[in-house]
Amino acid sequence: MMNSGDQRSKISTVVDFDQEGVQHGHLTIPHSRNESPWGSILMPVSVFRNGAGPTVLLTGGNHGDEYEGPITLMKLIRMLDVERLSGQVIVLPALNYPAVMAGTRLSPLDGRNMNRCFPGDRDGTITPMIADFVQRFILSRCDAVVDIHSGGKMMSFLPTSVIHRLPDADRMARTVAAARAFGAPNCLVLEELDAAGMLDTAVEDMGKIFISTELGGGGTSTPETVAIALSGVHDVLVHLGVLDEPLTGTGETRFLETLDGSYVIADGGGIVEFAVNLGDQVTAGQALAFIHDVDTPSRPAVEYVAPRDGIVVHKHFAGLIGRGDCLSVIGTETTEFS
């Protein structure tokens, strides 16, 4: 087991984060249950280390129904040449391993959202236990983190990288530069509805560079979104000076931001009919969607309109929507980072 001060983690690992070369192993997470009283969960981890240089953590599967991350990072693990590295790359392709194996957003073992569990709890259930290990034993050694998300089963997104506004101007500039290197068609400067407990917040609070993504959705992946993710993580590693290879990205990144009123929340449930597509330019007051009440078919559908001018960066994916669900998000193009 690994130690931090006098607090030991219940999670152990067969890899040595200080060892040179390539290691493919797992984190051993104790999980006693009816079927296996002394059982464990073996969560994959790969470590590439070659001399001095930055340390970068790459994660996928923070939510288990988002597939670009695991696919991309498994491909990267098989492609990465440690001899071309200067520093270290740590890869967790399935950060919430139980959720990935179940194909669910939240862990089926404790119902927890990995991206609301940081900094974690060594004595907690499985999800905060993993978050605690990552926080204390991996994030502590990292200079930058790339966490690959997509919309999962319930949301769909315009392919975009995601960053946040930071109070430190220098770190903000370095974050923008890393996002530009990632090279997604869009970069959203996102104001989170709730940032507490997020991996994003944990990394940023430690003064490190953090890049996330929202790539597609619907509980599947596409050739386009996987290609964006694979090129993006590769080029961020090149940009940060960890990987000595040519850049692979070619396109420009358009920067968008969320402003007051960007989130459109459904105040009633039913079947949703969208009047716009992802990427559409909309004007304030333009119809975004209609929600039809199945129980009262004679009642006119409720119209939802764009709260401001901008671009449709998110849509609810499922045909059914509930009261309080996020229907859409409108991003506003900004030249601040041009």
C-alpha positions in Angstrom: 0.0 0.0 0.0 1.1 3.6 -0.6 1.5 6.1 2.2 0.9 9.8 2.5 2.1 11.0 5.9 0.5 8.7 8.4 -2.6 8.0 6.2 -2.4 4.8 4.2 -4.5 4.1 1.2 -6.6 0.9 1.1 -5.7 0.7 -2.6 -2.4 -0.8 -3.6 -0.8 -1.0 -7.0 1.6 -3.3 -8.8 3.2 -0.4 -10.7 6.0 1.9 -9.4 5.4 5.5 -10.5 9.1 6.2 -10.1 10.3 3.4 -12.3 11.8 4.1 -15.7 10.3 2.4 -18.8 6.8 1.0 -19.5 4.5 -0.6 -17.0 1.0 -2.0 -17.6 -0.7 -3.0 -14.4 -3.6 -2.2 -12.1 -4.8 -0.6 -8.9 -6.1 -3.3 -6.5 -9.2 -1.9 -4.8 -10.6 -4.1 -2.0 -14.2 -5.0 -2.6 -15.7 -7.6 -0.3 -19.0 -8.9 -1.5 -21.2 -12.0 -1.4 -19.6 -13.6 -4.4 -16.0 -12.8 -3.3 -15.5 -12.1 0.4 -11.8 -11.3 0.0 -12.3 -9.9 -3.5 -10.8 -6.9 -5.2 -11.4 -4.7 -8.3 -8.4 -4.6 -10.6 -8.5 -1.2 -12.3 -6.0 -0.8 -15.2 -3.2 1.7 -15.1 -0.3 2.2 -17.5 2.8 4.2 -16.7 5.4 5.5 -19.3 8.5 7.2 -17.9 11.7 8.3 -19.5 14.0 10.7 -17.7 13.3 14.2 -16.6 10.3 16.2 -17.8 6.7 17.0 -17.0 4.3 14.4 -15.7 0.9 14.2 -17.5 -2.2 12.2 -16.4 -4.6 11.1 -19.0 -8.0 9.8 -17.9 -11.1 8.4 -19.6 -14.2 6.7 -18.2 -14.8 9.3 -15.5 -18.4 8.5 -16.4 -18.9 5.0 -17.5 -21.2 5.6 -20.5 -18.7 8.0 -22.3 -16.6 6.0 -24.6 -14.2 8.3 -26.5 -11.9 8.4 -23.5 -11.4 4.6 -22.9 -11.1 3.9 -26.6 -8.6 6.7 -27.2 -6.5 5.9 -24.2 -6.4 2.2 -25.0 -5.2 3.0 -28.5 -2.7 5.5 -27.1 -1.3 2.9 -24.7 -0.6 0.6 -27.6 1.0 3.4 -29.7 3.1 5.4 -27.3 6.9 5.0 -27.7 8.6 5.6 -24.4 11.9 6.3 -26.1 10.2 9.5 -27.6 9.2 10.7 -24.1 10.9 13.2 -21.8 9.0 12.8 -18.5 6.1 10.7 -17.6 2.7 9.8 -18.9 0.2 8.0 -16.5 -2.9 6.6 -18.2 -6.1 5.6 -16.4 -8.4 4.6 -19.3 -11.3 3.7 -17.0 -11.2 6.1 -14.0 -14.6 4.9 -12.7 -13.9 1.3 -13.7 -17.1 -0.2 -12.2 -19.2 2.3 -14.1 -17.3 1.7 -17.4 -17.9 -2.1 -17.1 -21.6 -1.5 -16.4 -22.0 1.2 -19.1 -23.5 3.6 -16.6 -22.7 7.2 -15.7 -22.5 6.4 -12.0 -20.9 3.5 -10.3 -23.3 0.6 -9.9 -21.5 -0.3 -6.7 -22.3 2.8 -4.7 -24.3 5.0 -7.0 -21.6 7.7 -6.8 -20.5 10.1 -9.5 -16.7 10.0 -9.8 -16.7 13.6 -10.9 -18.3 14.8 -7.7 -16.1 12.7 -5.3 -12.8 14.6 -5.2 -10.7 14.9 -3.1 -12.1 11.5 -2.1 -12.2 9.5 1.1 -9.9 6.6 1.9 -12.5 5.2 4.2 -15.4 5.8 1.8 -17.1 3.5 -0.6 -15.4 2.5 -3.9 -15.8 5.7 -5.8 -14.5 8.2 -3.2 -11.8 5.6 -2.3 -10.5 5.7 -5.9 -10.7 9.5 -6.0 -8.7 9.7 -2.8 -5.9 7.5 -4.3 -5.8 9.5 -7.5 -5.8 12.8 -5.6 -3.0 11.9 -3.1 -0.8 9.6 -5.1 -1.2 10.6 -8.8 -2.4 14.2 -9.0 0.3 15.2 -6.5 3.0 14.2 -9.0 1.4 15.7 -12.1 1.9 18.9 -14.0 -1.1 18.6 -16.2 -4.3 16.4 -16.6 -6.4 15.7 -19.7 -9.8 14.1 -18.8 -11.8 13.0 -21.8 -15.6 13.2 -21.6 -18.5 13.0 -24.0 -22.2 13.2 -23.6 -23.0 9.7 -22.4 -26.4 8.2 -22.9 -28.4 11.3 -22.1 -26.5 14.2 -23.7 -25.0 15.2 -27.0 -22.3 17.8 -27.6 -20.7 19.7 -30.4 -17.1 18.2 -30.3 -15.2 20.5 -28.0 -12.5 20.8 -25.5 -13.4 22.4 -22.2 -11.6 24.8 -19.9 -12.5 27.1 -17.0 -11.7 30.7 -16.2 -8.8 30.8 -13.7 -7.9 33.8 -11.5 -4.2 33.4 -12.3 -3.5 35.0 -15.6 -0.3 33.0 -16.4 -2.0 29.7 -15.7 -5.0 30.7 -17.7 -2.8 31.6 -20.6 -1.0 28.2 -20.3 -4.4 26.4 -20.1 -5.6 28.2 -23.3 -2.4 27.3 -25.1 -2.9 23.6 -24.1 -6.5 23.7 -25.3 -5.4 25.3 -28.6 -2.8 22.5 -28.9 -5.5 19.9 -28.3 -7.0 21.2 -31.5 -10.7 20.3 -31.1 -13.0 22.3 -33.5 -14.4 24.2 -30.5 -13.2 25.1 -27.0 -15.8 26.0 -24.4 -14.8 28.2 -21.5 -17.4 26.7 -19.2 -19.0 28.0 -16.1 -20.0 24.8 -14.3 -23.4 24.5 -12.7 -21.7 22.8 -9.7 -17.9 22.5 -9.6 -17.6 21.0 -6.1 -16.0 17.6 -6.0 -14.9 17.6 -9.7 -11.6 16.2 -10.9 -11.4 19.5 -12.8 -11.6 21.5 -9.5 -9.1 19.2 -7.7 -6.5 19.7 -10.4 -7.0 23.4 -10.7 -7.0 23.9 -6.9 -3.5 22.3 -7.0 -2.3 24.9 -9.5 -2.0 22.5 -12.4 -3.1 22.6 -16.0 -6.4 20.9 -16.7 -8.1 20.2 -20.1 -11.4 18.3 -20.4 -13.6 17.6 -23.4 -17.2 17.0 -24.4 -17.1 14.9 -27.6 -20.4 13.7 -29.1 -22.7 11.6 -26.9 -25.7 9.2 -27.1 -23.8 6.5 -25.3 -21.6 5.6 -28.3 -18.6 7.0 -30.2 -18.0 8.1 -33.8 -14.9 7.9 -36.0 -14.8 11.7 -35.9 -14.9 12.1 -32.1 -12.3 9.3 -31.5 -10.0 10.9 -34.1 -10.3 14.3 -32.3 -9.6 12.8 -28.9 -6.6 10.8 -30.2 -5.0 13.7 -32.1 -5.8 16.0 -29.1 -4.1 14.0 -26.4 -1.1 13.3 -28.7 -0.7 17.0 -29.5 -1.1 18.1 -25.9 1.8 15.7 -25.0 3.9 17.3 -27.8 2.9 20.8 -26.7 3.9 20.2 -23.1 7.3 18.9 -24.1 6.7 15.3 -23.0 6.5 13.7 -26.4 9.0 14.3 -29.2 6.9 13.7 -32.3 5.3 16.0 -35.0 1.9 17.5 -34.2 -1.0 15.7 -35.9 -3.8 18.4 -35.7 -4.6 20.6 -38.6 -7.7 22.7 -37.8 -8.3 25.9 -36.0 -10.1 26.0 -32.6 -13.1 28.3 -32.2 -13.5 29.6 -28.6 -16.9 29.8 -27.0 -18.0 30.7 -23.5 -21.1 30.2 -21.3 -22.7 33.4 -20.0 -25.7 34.2 -17.9 -28.7 32.3 -19.3 -26.7 29.9 -21.4 -28.3 26.8 -19.7 -31.8 26.0 -20.8 -33.6 23.9 -18.2 -36.8 22.0 -18.8 -39.5 23.0 -16.3 -41.8 20.1 -17.3 -41.4 16.6 -18.7 -42.5 14.8 -21.8 -41.3 14.0 -25.3 -38.8 16.5 -26.6 -38.8 17.7 -30.2 -35.8 19.8 -31.2 -36.1 22.6 -33.7 -32.3 23.1 -34.0 -29.2 21.0 -34.5 -25.9 21.0 -32.7 -23.7 23.7 -34.1 -26.6 25.9 -35.3 -26.3 29.6 -34.9 -29.4 30.9 -33.0 -30.8 34.2 -32.0 -32.5 35.2 -28.7 -36.1 34.1 -28.8 -35.7 31.6 -31.5 -37.4 28.2 -30.9 -35.0 25.6 -29.7 -37.4 22.7 -28.8 -40.9 21.7 -28.0 -41.9 19.4 -25.1 -45.1 17.3 -25.7 -47.1 16.1 -22.7 -48.0 12.4 -23.4 -50.7 12.4 -20.8 -52.6 15.3 -22.3 -52.1 15.0 -26.1 -54.6 17.8 -26.8 -52.5 20.4 -24.8 -50.1 22.5 -27.0 -46.5 21.6 -26.8 -44.4 23.9 -24.5 -42.0 25.9 -26.5 -38.4 26.6 -25.3 -36.5 29.4 -26.9 -32.9 30.5 -27.1 -32.1 32.8 -24.1 -29.4 34.6 -26.1 -27.7 34.7 -29.4 -25.1 32.0 -29.8 -24.3 28.5 -31.0 -26.0 25.3 -29.8 -23.2 23.3 -28.1 -25.4 20.9 -26.2 -28.7 19.1 -26.6 -30.5 16.6 -24.5 -30.1 13.3 -26.4 -32.9 11.0 -25.1 -36.4 11.4 -26.5 -37.9 11.7 -23.1 -37.0 14.6 -20.8 -37.8 15.2 -17.2 -38.6 18.3 -15.2 -35.2 20.0 -14.2 -33.2 18.3 -17.0 -30.8 20.4 -19.0 -32.5 20.8 -22.4 -29.7 22.7 -24.2 -26.7 25.0 -23.7 -25.9 28.0 -25.9 -22.3 29.0 -26.3 -21.3 32.5 -27.2 -18.3 33.0 -29.5 -15.5 35.0 -28.0 -12.4 36.5 -29.5 -10.7 37.0 -26.1 -8.4 34.1 -26.7 -7.6 34.6 -30.4 
